[in-house]
Structure formats: structure tokens, C-alpha cells
Amino acid sequence: MYSLIADIVGTLFMVYYYLMLAYILMSWFPNARESSIGQFIGRLVDPYLAIFRRFIPPLGGMLDLSPIVAFIALRFIQSGVDYLLRLLFLA
């Protein structure tokens, strides 16, 4: 039972990682974020990234490091969720 739930949760985290990466890469292309796909991904990813953008200002006005911190934080969150699942199902 643990393995199935852990696989599903892990897959959801991986999908979110890829959505964040796609959204960040979209900033390199003009009007990509304004497309319907860009807006959809933005609605999923922007609330999470906004948390980090409040505390980490862009360097030099152009270089936004908040996504890097967001990726690291999401990895810690994933590890914490996995630990909680282990406690619930393997204890």
C-alpha cells in the first residue's frame, strides 16, 4: 500500500517539477507565457513561486533566483511528505 501511494505522490511532485521548469523556460520566448498553455501553467505554478519572489528580489533587475530556491524547497517538501507516508504506513 505504501509503495503505491509513494509512487503516486512522487509522480505528482515530478509533474510539478516539470511544470515549474516549463514555466521558467517559457520566459525565454516572447509571448509564450501569454499563450493558453502558458496561462494554464502559470495558474498552477505562480502561487508557489510568488512565495519565494516576495523574499528574494531579482539580482540586477533581471536575474531571478527565486525559482532555484523554490526547486530546493519543493525537494525538501517532497522528502517530508515521503517521511510522513513512511510513518503512516510502515509503523
N, CA, C and O atoms as a GROMACS GRO file, in nm:
protein
  364
    1MET      N    1   0.082  -0.120   0.000
    1MET     CA    2   0.000   0.000   0.000
    1MET      C    3   0.087   0.126   0.000
    1MET      O    4   0.061   0.221  -0.074
    2TYR      N    5   0.192   0.126   0.085
    2TYR     CA    6   0.281   0.241   0.092
    2TYR      C    7   0.345   0.267  -0.044
    2TYR      O    8   0.354   0.381  -0.089
    3SER      N    9   0.390   0.160  -0.109
    3SER     CA   10   0.460   0.175  -0.237
    3SER      C   11   0.372   0.242  -0.342
    3SER      O   12   0.419   0.329  -0.416
    4LEU      N   13   0.246   0.203  -0.348
    4LEU     CA   14   0.155   0.261  -0.446
    4LEU      C   15   0.133   0.410  -0.419
    4LEU      O   16   0.142   0.492  -0.511
    5ILE      N   17   0.106   0.445  -0.295
    5ILE     CA   18   0.081   0.585  -0.260
    5ILE      C   19   0.209   0.667  -0.278
    5ILE      O   20   0.203   0.780  -0.326
    6ALA      N   21   0.323   0.612  -0.240
    6ALA     CA   22   0.450   0.683  -0.256
    6ALA      C   23   0.480   0.706  -0.403
    6ALA      O   24   0.532   0.812  -0.440
    7ASP      N   25   0.449   0.609  -0.489
    7ASP     CA   26   0.470   0.626  -0.633
    7ASP      C   27   0.380   0.735  -0.690
    7ASP      O   28   0.424   0.815  -0.772
    8ILE      N   29   0.256   0.738  -0.648
    8ILE     CA   30   0.162   0.840  -0.696
    8ILE      C   31   0.206   0.979  -0.652
    8ILE      O   32   0.208   1.072  -0.732
    9VAL      N   33   0.241   0.992  -0.525
    9VAL     CA   34   0.285   1.122  -0.471
    9VAL      C   35   0.415   1.164  -0.540
    9VAL      O   36   0.431   1.281  -0.575
   10GLY      N   37   0.507   1.072  -0.558
   10GLY     CA   38   0.632   1.103  -0.626
   10GLY      C   39   0.609   1.149  -0.769
   10GLY      O   40   0.676   1.241  -0.817
   11THR      N   41   0.516   1.085  -0.838
   11THR     CA   42   0.482   1.124  -0.974
   11THR      C   43   0.421   1.263  -0.978
   11THR      O   44   0.452   1.342  -1.067
   12LEU      N   45   0.334   1.294  -0.882
   12LEU     CA   46   0.275   1.427  -0.876
   12LEU      C   47   0.381   1.535  -0.853
   12LEU      O   48   0.376   1.642  -0.914
   13PHE      N   49   0.476   1.507  -0.765
   13PHE     CA   50   0.584   1.602  -0.742
   13PHE      C   51   0.668   1.619  -0.870
   13PHE      O   52   0.706   1.731  -0.904
   14MET      N   53   0.696   1.510  -0.940
   14MET     CA   54   0.775   1.518  -1.063
   14MET      C   55   0.702   1.599  -1.170
   14MET      O   56   0.764   1.677  -1.242
   15VAL      N   57   0.572   1.580  -1.181
   15VAL     CA   58   0.493   1.659  -1.277
   15VAL      C   59   0.502   1.807  -1.242
   15VAL      O   60   0.515   1.891  -1.330
   16TYR      N   61   0.494   1.838  -1.113
   16TYR     CA   62   0.503   1.978  -1.072
   16TYR      C   63   0.642   2.036  -1.100
   16TYR      O   64   0.654   2.151  -1.141
   17TYR      N   65   0.747   1.955  -1.078
   17TYR     CA   66   0.882   1.999  -1.114
   17TYR      C   67   0.888   2.037  -1.262
   17TYR      O   68   0.940   2.142  -1.298
   18TYR      N   69   0.833   1.949  -1.347
   18TYR     CA   70   0.837   1.975  -1.491
   18TYR      C   71   0.753   2.096  -1.529
   18TYR      O   72   0.790   2.172  -1.619
   19LEU      N   73   0.641   2.116  -1.462
   19LEU     CA   74   0.559   2.234  -1.489
   19LEU      C   75   0.635   2.362  -1.451
   19LEU      O   76   0.631   2.461  -1.524
   20MET      N   77   0.704   2.358  -1.338
   20MET     CA   78   0.783   2.475  -1.297
   20MET      C   79   0.894   2.501  -1.398
   20MET      O   80   0.918   2.615  -1.437
   21LEU      N   81   0.961   2.396  -1.441
   21LEU     CA   82   1.069   2.412  -1.538
   21LEU      C   83   1.016   2.468  -1.670
   21LEU      O   84   1.077   2.557  -1.729
   22ALA      N   85   0.903   2.416  -1.716
   22ALA     CA   86   0.843   2.465  -1.840
   22ALA      C   87   0.806   2.612  -1.827
   22ALA      O   88   0.828   2.690  -1.920
   23TYR      N   89   0.752   2.650  -1.715
   23TYR     CA   90   0.712   2.789  -1.693
   23TYR      C   91   0.833   2.882  -1.691
   23TYR      O   92   0.828   2.993  -1.744
   24ILE      N   93   0.940   2.838  -1.630
   24ILE     CA   94   1.062   2.917  -1.626
   24ILE      C   95   1.122   2.930  -1.766
   24ILE      O   96   1.164   3.038  -1.806
   25LEU      N   97   1.126   2.820  -1.840
   25LEU     CA   98   1.181   2.825  -1.976
   25LEU      C   99   1.094   2.908  -2.070
   25LEU      O  100   1.145   2.965  -2.167
   26MET      N  101   0.966   2.917  -2.042
   26MET     CA  102   0.876   2.999  -2.125
   26MET      C  103   0.914   3.147  -2.120
   26MET      O  104   0.882   3.222  -2.212
   27SER      N  105   0.980   3.188  -2.013
   27SER     CA  106   1.019   3.328  -2.004
   27SER      C  107   1.126   3.364  -2.107
   27SER      O  108   1.148   3.483  -2.132
   28TRP      N  109   1.191   3.267  -2.165
   28TRP     CA  110   1.293   3.293  -2.266
   28TRP      C  111   1.233   3.323  -2.403
   28TRP      O  112   1.302   3.378  -2.489
   29PHE      N  113   1.107   3.288  -2.423
   29PHE     CA  114   1.042   3.305  -2.553
   29PHE      C  115   0.935   3.412  -2.544
   29PHE      O  116   0.854   3.412  -2.451
   30PRO      N  117   0.935   3.504  -2.640
   30PRO     CA  118   0.835   3.612  -2.635
   30PRO      C  119   0.692   3.558  -2.643
   30PRO      O  120   0.662   3.472  -2.726
   31ASN      N  121   0.608   3.609  -2.560
   31ASN     CA  122   0.464   3.579  -2.558
   31ASN      C  123   0.431   3.432  -2.526
   31ASN      O  124   0.316   3.392  -2.542
   32ALA      N  125   0.526   3.353  -2.483
   32ALA     CA  126   0.496   3.213  -2.452
   32ALA      C  127   0.408   3.202  -2.328
   32ALA      O  128   0.320   3.116  -2.321
   33ARG      N  129   0.432   3.288  -2.231
   33ARG     CA  130   0.351   3.283  -2.108
   33ARG      C  131   0.210   3.336  -2.130
   33ARG      O  132   0.120   3.308  -2.051
   34GLU      N  133   0.191   3.413  -2.236
   34GLU     CA  134   0.058   3.467  -2.265
   34GLU      C  135  -0.028   3.369  -2.345
   34GLU      O  136  -0.147   3.393  -2.364
   35SER      N  137   0.031   3.259  -2.392
   35SER     CA  138  -0.047   3.158  -2.464
   35SER      C  139  -0.140   3.086  -2.366
   35SER      O  140  -0.125   3.099  -2.245
   36SER      N  141  -0.234   3.012  -2.419
   36SER     CA  142  -0.329   2.942  -2.331
   36SER      C  143  -0.258   2.839  -2.244
   36SER      O  144  -0.292   2.823  -2.126
   37ILE      N  145  -0.160   2.771  -2.298
   37ILE     CA  146  -0.084   2.673  -2.219
   37ILE      C  147  -0.002   2.746  -2.113
   37ILE      O  148   0.005   2.702  -1.998
   38GLY      N  149   0.061   2.857  -2.151
   38GLY     CA  150   0.139   2.935  -2.056
   38GLY      C  151   0.056   2.988  -1.942
   38GLY      O  152   0.100   2.988  -1.827
   39GLN      N  153  -0.066   3.034  -1.973
   39GLN     CA  154  -0.154   3.084  -1.868
   39GLN      C  155  -0.199   2.972  -1.776
   39GLN      O  156  -0.209   2.991  -1.655
   40PHE      N  157  -0.226   2.854  -1.833
   40PHE     CA  158  -0.266   2.739  -1.751
   40PHE      C  159  -0.154   2.699  -1.655
   40PHE      O  160  -0.177   2.679  -1.536
   41ILE      N  161  -0.033   2.687  -1.709
   41ILE     CA  162   0.081   2.651  -1.624
   41ILE      C  163   0.106   2.760  -1.520
   41ILE      O  164   0.139   2.731  -1.405
   42GLY      N  165   0.089   2.885  -1.562
   42GLY     CA  166   0.108   2.997  -1.469
   42GLY      C  167   0.012   2.991  -1.351
   42GLY      O  168   0.049   3.022  -1.238
   43ARG      N  169  -0.113   2.952  -1.378
   43ARG     CA  170  -0.210   2.942  -1.268
   43ARG      C  171  -0.172   2.833  -1.169
   43ARG      O  172  -0.207   2.842  -1.051
   44LEU      N  173  -0.101   2.731  -1.215
   44LEU     CA  174  -0.058   2.623  -1.126
   44LEU      C  175   0.071   2.656  -1.052
   44LEU      O  176   0.088   2.617  -0.937
   45VAL      N  177   0.162   2.726  -1.119
   45VAL     CA  178   0.296   2.744  -1.067
   45VAL      C  179   0.317   2.880  -0.998
   45VAL      O  180   0.390   2.888  -0.899
   46ASP      N  181   0.255   2.984  -1.049
   46ASP     CA  182   0.278   3.119  -0.996
   46ASP      C  183   0.249   3.134  -0.846
   46ASP      O  184   0.326   3.202  -0.778
   47PRO      N  185   0.143   3.076  -0.792
   47PRO     CA  186   0.121   3.093  -0.647
   47PRO      C  187   0.237   3.040  -0.562
   47PRO      O  188   0.272   3.099  -0.461
   48TYR      N  189   0.294   2.928  -0.604
   48TYR     CA  190   0.407   2.871  -0.530
   48TYR      C  191   0.532   2.958  -0.547
   48TYR      O  192   0.602   2.986  -0.450
   49LEU      N  193   0.560   3.001  -0.670
   49LEU     CA  194   0.678   3.083  -0.695
   49LEU      C  195   0.665   3.222  -0.630
   49LEU      O  196   0.765   3.281  -0.591
   50ALA      N  197   0.543   3.272  -0.618
   50ALA     CA  198   0.522   3.405  -0.559
   50ALA      C  199   0.567   3.409  -0.414
   50ALA      O  200   0.611   3.513  -0.365
   51ILE      N  201   0.557   3.298  -0.346
   51ILE     CA  202   0.603   3.291  -0.206
   51ILE      C  203   0.751   3.328  -0.199
   51ILE      O  204   0.792   3.404  -0.111
   52PHE      N  205   0.829   3.275  -0.290
   52PHE     CA  206   0.973   3.298  -0.288
   52PHE      C  207   1.011   3.433  -0.348
   52PHE      O  208   1.110   3.493  -0.308
   53ARG      N  209   0.932   3.480  -0.444
   53ARG     CA  210   0.960   3.610  -0.505
   53ARG      C  211   0.940   3.725  -0.406
   53ARG      O  212   0.999   3.831  -0.421
   54ARG      N  213   0.855   3.703  -0.305
   54ARG     CA  214   0.835   3.806  -0.202
   54ARG      C  215   0.960   3.828  -0.119
   54ARG      O  216   0.986   3.940  -0.074
   55PHE      N  217   1.039   3.722  -0.099
   55PHE     CA  218   1.154   3.730  -0.010
   55PHE      C  219   1.287   3.741  -0.084
   55PHE      O  220   1.386   3.786  -0.026
   56ILE      N  221   1.292   3.702  -0.211
   56ILE     CA  222   1.417   3.702  -0.286
   56ILE      C  223   1.402   3.796  -0.405
   56ILE      O  224   1.340   3.759  -0.505
   57PRO      N  225   1.458   3.914  -0.396
   57PRO     CA  226   1.447   4.008  -0.509
   57PRO      C  227   1.539   3.965  -0.624
   57PRO      O  228   1.640   3.899  -0.600
   58PRO      N  229   1.505   4.002  -0.746
   58PRO     CA  230   1.592   3.970  -0.860
   58PRO      C  231   1.727   4.042  -0.847
   58PRO      O  232   1.733   4.155  -0.800
   59LEU      N  233   1.832   3.975  -0.890
   59LEU     CA  234   1.964   4.035  -0.889
   59LEU      C  235   1.982   4.120  -1.014
   59LEU      O  236   1.960   4.072  -1.125
   60GLY      N  237   2.021   4.242  -0.997
   60GLY     CA  238   2.043   4.330  -1.109
   60GLY      C  239   1.918   4.361  -1.189
   60GLY      O  240   1.926   4.411  -1.301
   61GLY      N  241   1.803   4.332  -1.133
   61GLY     CA  242   1.677   4.360  -1.201
   61GLY      C  243   1.636   4.255  -1.303
   61GLY      O  244   1.522   4.257  -1.350
   62MET      N  245   1.727   4.163  -1.338
   62MET     CA  246   1.697   4.067  -1.445
   62MET      C  247   1.706   3.921  -1.399
   62MET      O  248   1.627   3.837  -1.444
   63LEU      N  249   1.799   3.890  -1.313
   63LEU     CA  250   1.826   3.751  -1.275
   63LEU      C  251   1.743   3.713  -1.152
   63LEU      O  252   1.770   3.759  -1.041
   64ASP      N  253   1.643   3.629  -1.175
   64ASP     CA  254   1.552   3.587  -1.069
   64ASP      C  255   1.599   3.453  -1.014
   64ASP      O  256   1.591   3.351  -1.082
   65LEU      N  257   1.648   3.452  -0.891
   65LEU     CA  258   1.697   3.330  -0.828
   65LEU      C  259   1.590   3.257  -0.748
   65LEU      O  260   1.614   3.148  -0.697
   66SER      N  261   1.473   3.316  -0.736
   66SER     CA  262   1.369   3.254  -0.655
   66SER      C  263   1.327   3.116  -0.707
   66SER      O  264   1.295   3.031  -0.624
   67PRO      N  265   1.324   3.087  -0.837
   67PRO     CA  266   1.290   2.951  -0.879
   67PRO      C  267   1.389   2.845  -0.831
   67PRO      O  268   1.350   2.732  -0.804
   68ILE      N  269   1.516   2.882  -0.820
   68ILE     CA  270   1.614   2.785  -0.771
   68ILE      C  271   1.582   2.748  -0.626
   68ILE      O  272   1.584   2.631  -0.589
   69VAL      N  273   1.554   2.849  -0.546
   69VAL     CA  274   1.518   2.825  -0.406
   69VAL      C  275   1.386   2.747  -0.399
   69VAL      O  276   1.369   2.661  -0.313
   70ALA      N  277   1.293   2.778  -0.490
   70ALA     CA  278   1.165   2.708  -0.492
   70ALA      C  279   1.184   2.560  -0.525
   70ALA      O  280   1.118   2.474  -0.465
   71PHE      N  281   1.274   2.528  -0.619
   71PHE     CA  282   1.303   2.388  -0.650
   71PHE      C  283   1.361   2.315  -0.530
   71PHE      O  284   1.323   2.202  -0.500
   72ILE      N  285   1.455   2.380  -0.461
   72ILE     CA  286   1.517   2.319  -0.343
   72ILE      C  287   1.413   2.298  -0.234
   72ILE      O  288   1.409   2.192  -0.171
   73ALA      N  289   1.328   2.398  -0.211
   73ALA     CA  290   1.224   2.385  -0.108
   73ALA      C  291   1.126   2.275  -0.144
   73ALA      O  292   1.082   2.201  -0.056
   74LEU      N  293   1.091   2.264  -0.271
   74LEU     CA  294   0.997   2.160  -0.313
   74LEU      C  295   1.058   2.022  -0.290
   74LEU      O  296   0.986   1.927  -0.256
   75ARG      N  297   1.187   2.009  -0.310
   75ARG     CA  298   1.254   1.881  -0.284
   75ARG      C  299   1.248   1.846  -0.136
   75ARG      O  300   1.226   1.731  -0.100
   76PHE      N  301   1.267   1.947  -0.048
   76PHE     CA  302   1.256   1.923   0.096
   76PHE      C  303   1.113   1.885   0.134
   76PHE      O  304   1.091   1.798   0.218
   77ILE      N  305   1.016   1.952   0.072
   77ILE     CA  306   0.876   1.919   0.098
   77ILE      C  307   0.846   1.777   0.055
   77ILE      O  308   0.778   1.703   0.126
   78GLN      N  309   0.898   1.738  -0.061
   78GLN     CA  310   0.877   1.601  -0.109
   78GLN      C  311   0.938   1.499  -0.012
   78GLN      O  312   0.876   1.396   0.016
   79SER      N  313   1.056   1.528   0.038
   79SER     CA  314   1.119   1.438   0.135
   79SER      C  315   1.037   1.429   0.263
   79SER      O  316   1.023   1.321   0.321
   80GLY      N  317   0.982   1.542   0.308
   80GLY     CA  318   0.899   1.541   0.428
   80GLY      C  319   0.770   1.463   0.409
   80GLY      O  320   0.729   1.389   0.498
   81VAL      N  321   0.708   1.478   0.293
   81VAL     CA  322   0.586   1.402   0.264
   81VAL      C  323   0.616   1.253   0.259
   81VAL      O  324   0.539   1.172   0.309
   82ASP      N  325   0.728   1.218   0.197
   82ASP     CA  326   0.767   1.077   0.191
   82ASP      C  327   0.792   1.020   0.331
   82ASP      O  328   0.754   0.907   0.360
   83TYR      N  329   0.856   1.099   0.415
   83TYR     CA  330   0.879   1.056   0.553
   83TYR      C  331   0.748   1.035   0.627
   83TYR      O  332   0.733   0.937   0.700
   84LEU      N  333   0.654   1.127   0.610
   84LEU     CA  334   0.524   1.114   0.676
   84LEU      C  335   0.449   0.990   0.626
   84LEU      O  336   0.383   0.921   0.704
   85LEU      N  337   0.458   0.964   0.497
   85LEU     CA  338   0.394   0.843   0.443
   85LEU      C  339   0.457   0.717   0.500
   85LEU      O  340   0.387   0.620   0.531
   86ARG      N  341   0.587   0.718   0.515
   86ARG     CA  342   0.654   0.602   0.578
   86ARG      C  343   0.606   0.582   0.721
   86ARG      O  344   0.581   0.469   0.764
   87LEU      N  345   0.592   0.692   0.794
   87LEU     CA  346   0.545   0.681   0.933
   87LEU      C  347   0.403   0.626   0.939
   87LEU      O  348   0.371   0.545   1.025
   88LEU      N  349   0.319   0.672   0.848
   88LEU     CA  350   0.180   0.629   0.848
   88LEU      C  351   0.162   0.483   0.808
   88LEU      O  352   0.082   0.411   0.868
   89PHE      N  353   0.235   0.439   0.708
   89PHE     CA  354   0.210   0.307   0.651
   89PHE      C  355   0.305   0.199   0.695
   89PHE      O  356   0.271   0.081   0.686
   90LEU      N  357   0.422   0.234   0.742
   90LEU     CA  358   0.519   0.132   0.778
   90LEU      C  359   0.537   0.119   0.929
   90LEU      O  360   0.612   0.033   0.976
   91ALA      N  361   0.469   0.203   1.005
   91ALA     CA  362   0.485   0.196   1.150
   91ALA      C  363   0.396   0.090   1.211
   91ALA      O  364   0.397   0.071   1.332
   0.00000   0.00000   0.00000
